[in-house]
Amino acid sequence: MNNKISIVMPTYNNEKTIGNSIRSILQQNYSNWELIIVDDGSVDKTKKICDKFASYDTRIKYYKQKNSGVSSARNYGLHKINGDLLMFIDADDTLVCGAIKKLVSYFNDNKLDLCIFSWNEISDNKVIPHNYSIAEMNANKENFFRKIAYSSNWNDYSGGYPWNKIWRVNKIDKNGRIYFDERVSMLEDRLYVLACLDKVDKIKVINERLYNYYILDKSISHSKSNTILQANEIYKAVKLEYTYIKKNHSSAICIARKALFQGRVNYLLTIVKKKNMDTPQAVQAVKEFQNEKFQFINFKVSIKYLLLKIVLTYLNNKL
């Protein structure tokens, strides 16, 4: 079966890397694909580079929108896909040679809904290969759902990343297509992966590194405003995840409560440190924290919880 692959690539000011990303797809030994590039308002030479590639290969489709965030860009791309299988690639990463043909073969041979593959992490020209454990290789869908919903290591069980997974489109489209939640700018990919997992049946994990994930020098400023903004976004996403699981995947509600508990503790510690306790979201989080029962997750979280109890009691008495 000659499955068509839809590849969605969001981009924003990636003039230095997007050429290599596109070339890694052009050099694949499988031809039935479409690359949907969605430019999220770049102001560098990204458009010029993409236009050049699209001009000599009709499988490459380039769209540009006003800057609205990576979730919006991915959703734009999802509205344009026409393939049987769906995968994502970031504009600073690359596919390994032969990756698409290999992935398609697994779908042809196993009638899969989802194939999860491994990757190389590349930083300062050092390659760190990611390999799945025996437990991960033998895990079922429920194991993956739980470990993605909450884990001490975000790389465990493939993480909530969209770029190391390939999905059968008609399966995840059943009863309505899944889109990224544009209300949050962090952990939005985890929300998407969990919702798609709920729609699939047969999955396969392969210990083959088919994706090169580049760690580039694009660190976020550690200013007070940015740190608080990140904390707000993460906490908001964890609450949305809890709401989703409570409504749609009740077997994992204990996991969701753990994630919410830890997320709330981490969020409150951040705003206490930054002395940013007066916002409505912070006030609400304090109320929720005071009404919540303690959960033992690990000693680190327990220490944070106790510190928060002491600090909030002190602040309350001071008032």
ROPA-965766 format. One line per field, with one value per residue (C-alpha): residue in one letter; x, y, z. Coordinates in pm, 1 decimal. Each point is the difference from the previous one (the first is absolute). Layout:
<pts>
residuo [A  ...]
u [X  ...]
v [Y  ...]
w [Z  ...]
</pts>
This chain:
<pts>
residuo [M  N  N  K  I  S  I  V  M  P  T  Y  N  N  E  K  T  I  G  N  S  I  R  S  I  L  Q  Q  N  Y  S  N  W  E  L  I  I  V  D  D  G  S  V  D  K  T  K  K  I  C  D  K  F  A  S  Y  D  T  R  I  K  Y  Y  K  Q  K  N  S  G  V  S  S  A  R  N  Y  G  L  H  K  I  N  G  D  L  L  M  F  I  D  A  D  D  T  L  V  C  G  A  I  K  K  L  V  S  Y  F  N  D  N  K  L  D  L  C  I  F  S  W  N  E  I  S  D  N  K  V  I  P  H  N  Y  S  I  A  E  M  N  A  N  K  E  N  F  F  R  K  I  A  Y  S  S  N  W  N  D  Y  S  G  G  Y  P  W  N  K  I  W  R  V  N  K  I  D  K  N  G  R  I  Y  F  D  E  R  V  S  M  L  E  D  R  L  Y  V  L  A  C  L  D  K  V  D  K  I  K  V  I  N  E  R  L  Y  N  Y  Y  I  L  D  K  S  I  S  H  S  K  S  N  T  I  L  Q  A  N  E  I  Y  K  A  V  K  L  E  Y  T  Y  I  K  K  N  H  S  S  A  I  C  I  A  R  K  A  L  F  Q  G  R  V  N  Y  L  L  T  I  V  K  K  K  N  M  D  T  P  Q  A  V  Q  A  V  K  E  F  Q  N  E  K  F  Q  F  I  N  F  K  V  S  I  K  Y  L  L  L  K  I  V  L  T  Y  L  N  N  K  L]
u [0.0  146.4  -98.3  28.2  182.5  -101.5  284.6  -86.9  285.4  -61.0  270.1  89.8  322.8  182.3  203.9  316.1  -146.3  -313.1  193.4  158.7  -337.9  -162.3  294.8  -21.8  -351.9  90.3  279.8  -233.7  -24.3  -380.3  -176.5  -368.0  1.8  -110.1  183.4  -224.6  205.4  -182.9  195.6  -113.2  85.2  375.2  183.7  326.9  73.4  -212.6  -263.7  258.2  160.4  -334.2  -125.2  313.1  -51.1  -374.0  65.1  174.7  -188.3  -380.6  -7.8  118.9  -278.0  82.3  -249.3  54.0  -211.4  38.3  198.0  -238.5  216.6  113.6  -336.1  -180.9  255.6  -34.7  -378.7  17.4  202.3  -245.8  -276.9  204.2  107.6  -109.3  204.2  -72.6  267.1  98.0  327.5  158.2  348.0  139.5  181.1  333.2  -1.8  51.3  -121.1  253.6  51.5  -253.7  -219.7  -328.8  30.5  81.2  -297.6  -240.2  115.6  -104.6  -347.8  -28.6  112.9  -177.2  -314.8  103.7  -176.4  313.9  371.5  231.7  366.5  321.2  227.3  346.0  48.4  271.9  169.1  337.0  67.9  -44.7  -256.1  -191.9  -203.4  -331.2  -83.7  -319.5  14.2  -141.3  -293.9  -72.2  28.3  -256.6  -234.6  -362.8  -197.3  -114.2  359.3  100.0  -294.4  80.8  372.6  -50.9  -261.7  248.8  365.3  308.8  187.7  -168.5  178.8  -146.8  -245.8  71.8  -108.9  -288.0  187.3  -178.4  314.7  88.6  -336.2  -186.6  -378.1  -261.2  -211.6  -340.0  41.3  78.4  -261.3  -277.7  -278.1  185.3  359.6  221.7  167.9  258.5  -139.9  83.1  -87.2  342.8  351.6  172.8  -78.7  -257.2  161.8  -55.1  -370.9  -17.5  181.2  -220.5  -317.9  126.8  106.3  -357.9  -107.8  245.7  1.5  308.4  335.6  359.0  320.9  320.4  348.7  121.1  124.9  -170.7  -3.0  279.3  -104.0  234.7  56.8  85.3  116.5  -338.6  -40.5  -291.0  89.6  -22.1  -157.3  -271.7  -271.7  102.4  34.9  -344.6  -149.0  144.4  -124.6  -348.7  -6.8  121.5  -246.8  -283.9  92.2  17.7  -347.6  -134.6  157.9  -164.2  -338.0  42.9  97.3  -280.2  -252.4  143.2  242.4  -108.6  230.2  291.8  -159.3  249.3  284.4  -171.1  -36.0  372.2  87.9  -236.5  135.1  360.6  -88.3  -176.0  291.7  255.5  -214.1  -51.5  368.6  87.0  -238.7  106.6  364.6  -84.9  -227.9  -286.0  -281.7  -258.7  -122.9  -345.7  156.1  241.6  -277.6  -208.7  295.9  57.8  -365.3  22.9  325.2  -145.2  -299.9  203.8  103.7  369.3  118.4  335.2  168.8  366.4  210.3  85.4  -364.4  -76.4  267.8  -137.5  -350.1  115.5  190.0  -310.9  -211.0  244.3  30.4  -372.7  -78.7  255.3  -140.8  -354.2  91.6  186.3  -312.9]
v [0.0  333.2  212.2  374.4  176.5  347.1  178.9  317.9  241.9  319.2  263.6  336.3  181.0  -321.8  131.2  -171.1  -348.7  -46.7  -75.9  -306.4  -109.4  16.3  -171.2  -289.3  -64.1  47.0  -255.8  -273.6  -316.8  12.6  244.6  3.2  282.8  358.9  255.0  269.8  291.7  258.0  318.7  162.2  357.3  -25.2  326.3  -151.1  -183.4  -305.1  84.4  47.7  -336.4  -183.5  162.8  -119.9  -360.6  10.3  140.0  -316.0  -267.5  9.9  -234.9  293.1  240.0  324.7  212.4  309.9  136.8  281.8  -92.2  -205.1  -269.9  -350.6  -161.0  230.1  -76.5  -375.5  29.5  195.2  -286.7  -259.2  172.6  -51.5  -364.4  -252.2  -304.3  -342.5  40.9  306.2  106.4  323.3  147.0  317.4  242.1  -39.6  -382.4  -265.4  -345.9  -281.2  -138.5  -271.0  90.1  40.5  -321.9  -193.1  146.6  -69.0  -363.0  -46.4  131.1  -227.1  -309.8  51.4  202.0  254.4  311.3  148.2  -65.9  151.7  24.4  107.9  295.2  154.2  305.6  218.6  280.2  164.8  -271.0  -269.8  -269.7  -148.4  -299.0  -68.8  -367.0  -145.1  -243.7  -352.4  121.4  280.7  -233.4  -234.8  262.4  23.6  312.0  53.1  -12.5  261.5  222.7  -9.6  55.8  292.3  154.8  -6.0  -98.1  121.8  -18.2  167.7  -232.7  -314.4  -192.5  232.0  310.9  217.9  98.5  13.1  -48.5  -360.0  -147.9  -77.0  -45.4  -154.9  300.3  -165.2  -147.1  324.3  179.2  -232.0  206.3  321.0  102.5  76.2  341.8  163.2  211.8  360.3  121.2  -107.7  44.2  -270.1  -372.7  46.2  -285.8  -234.8  83.8  -76.4  -333.2  -117.0  84.0  -184.6  -300.2  -32.7  -59.0  -267.6  -374.2  -169.4  161.3  -105.5  128.7  -32.7  50.1  164.3  357.4  163.8  365.2  244.9  239.7  299.6  193.6  350.0  308.9  164.5  9.0  194.5  299.3  -67.1  333.6  22.9  57.5  -295.1  -236.0  93.0  -27.8  -350.2  -102.5  128.4  -186.1  -329.5  16.2  83.8  -295.4  -242.6  110.8  -50.4  -345.0  -90.4  118.4  -202.8  -319.9  36.3  27.0  -241.5  -243.2  -69.1  -302.5  242.8  244.4  -87.4  84.6  325.9  92.6  -58.9  219.0  271.8  -15.9  29.7  268.0  207.7  -31.6  99.2  290.5  141.5  -29.9  197.0  284.7  10.0  29.4  272.3  178.4  -10.3  -110.6  264.2  -121.4  -163.1  -324.9  -5.0  74.7  -282.1  -241.1  80.3  -78.0  -328.3  -88.7  65.9  -222.6  -283.3  -316.6  -84.6  -262.1  -171.4  3.1  13.7  161.3  303.3  90.0  -70.7  246.7  262.6  -61.7  46.3  317.2  139.1  -81.8  188.7  300.8  32.8  -33.0  271.6  230.6  -60.7  80.5  309.9  127.9]
w [0.0  -108.3  299.6  -46.9  283.7  111.5  179.0  190.5  65.6  201.2  -35.3  144.0  -95.6  -87.2  -292.9  130.1  34.5  -209.1  -318.9  161.1  137.2  -343.3  -169.8  247.4  -132.3  -365.5  39.3  128.7  -209.0  16.3  -228.2  96.1  250.6  39.0  211.8  142.4  128.9  207.6  59.1  323.6  -98.8  -61.9  -62.3  -124.2  -328.2  83.0  -262.4  -273.7  76.1  11.1  -319.9  -179.7  107.7  -76.7  -347.5  -116.9  194.0  6.9  297.8  211.4  97.4  176.0  195.1  207.4  284.5  248.7  310.0  216.0  157.8  -87.5  84.8  -238.3  -272.2  48.7  -3.6  -324.7  -141.8  129.8  -195.1  -319.2  23.1  -263.3  97.4  144.3  269.9  201.3  152.0  122.1  -37.7  151.9  -230.1  178.8  -3.0  -267.7  -96.4  -28.8  -351.8  -77.4  298.6  -188.4  -200.4  315.7  187.9  -285.6  -9.3  363.2  -78.7  -303.9  188.4  332.9  -74.8  261.0  121.0  157.9  -28.1  261.3  -94.4  167.4  -69.5  25.1  217.9  -149.4  192.0  -73.6  -259.8  263.6  -77.0  290.1  -124.4  167.9  45.3  141.8  289.7  -17.3  211.6  -246.1  -299.6  153.2  143.1  -107.7  -82.4  358.0  125.6  -253.2  86.1  371.6  -42.3  -236.4  227.6  287.4  18.3  184.3  -331.6  -296.3  -245.1  156.1  -216.8  -293.9  190.3  -109.2  -314.3  -336.5  -212.0  99.2  -94.5  -321.4  3.9  -227.5  -94.3  -33.8  348.2  182.1  -212.8  115.4  161.1  -78.6  -59.8  299.7  8.5  223.4  282.7  -85.4  349.4  124.9  -134.9  207.1  29.9  -276.1  -191.3  295.8  2.8  -372.0  30.0  287.4  -192.4  -308.9  208.3  117.1  -360.6  -109.1  58.2  -139.1  75.9  -56.2  155.8  -201.0  135.1  -316.6  10.2  -297.1  112.5  81.0  274.8  19.2  320.5  -119.0  183.5  26.4  375.0  144.1  212.2  370.6  74.0  262.5  -256.3  -216.3  294.5  129.0  -347.9  -43.1  344.3  -82.6  -331.1  145.5  287.0  -237.7  -222.3  294.5  109.9  -353.3  -9.9  330.4  -130.7  -319.1  181.6  255.3  -283.3  -255.8  160.5  356.2  37.9  20.2  245.8  276.9  -236.0  -93.4  368.0  51.4  -295.2  122.4  355.5  -113.8  -254.0  264.3  244.7  -265.5  -116.8  348.4  85.5  -312.1  72.6  368.4  -103.1  -251.8  249.3  -244.8  228.9  -84.6  -338.6  -20.7  -119.9  295.4  250.7  -145.6  8.7  368.7  78.9  -189.6  176.2  344.5  -72.7  -149.7  180.4  6.4  -247.7  24.9  -338.4  100.6  270.9  -212.6  -56.9  367.1  113.4  -238.1  137.2  360.6  -87.1  -165.4  304.8  222.1  -232.2  -63.2  371.0  74.7  -267.6  118.3  363.4  -113.6  -167.9]
</pts>
